[in-house]
Amino acid sequence: QVQLVESGGGLVQAGGSRRLSCTAAGTIRSINHWAWYRQAPERQRELVAKIYVNGVTEYADSVKGRCTISKENVKNMVYLQINHLKPEDTAVYYCLGQISASLGYWGQGTQVTVSS
């Protein structure tokens, strides 16, 4: 079992930055990769960024160049730094700890609202 808790969301003006955090507890060593997803109202949940245990990262085209995913193994933390925020970045952001193709654990999400 893995428990994830996101934090760092809030209201931010367009052009601003936000750092989201994901605190993990449980069987962390079983995680293959970590990811941040987001879901805007009436839209499907979409991948924002992913980081593998070896440090390799992947980003959605919509955030590439504005976003950095990182992890701090000692603290069992995963971060998402988003810069140059746009109103279309408004969404609930979720942390995912993926163990296998069929098993992953989600946090409860943290709301980011970007005002224009």
Buried (B, 14 or more C-beta within 10 A) or exposed (E): EBEBEBEBBEEBEBEEEBEBBBBBEBEBEBBEBBBBBBBBEEEEBEBBBBBBEEEEBBBBEBBEEBBBBBBEEEEBBBBBBBBEBBEEBBBBBBBBBBBEEEEBBBBEBBEBBBEE
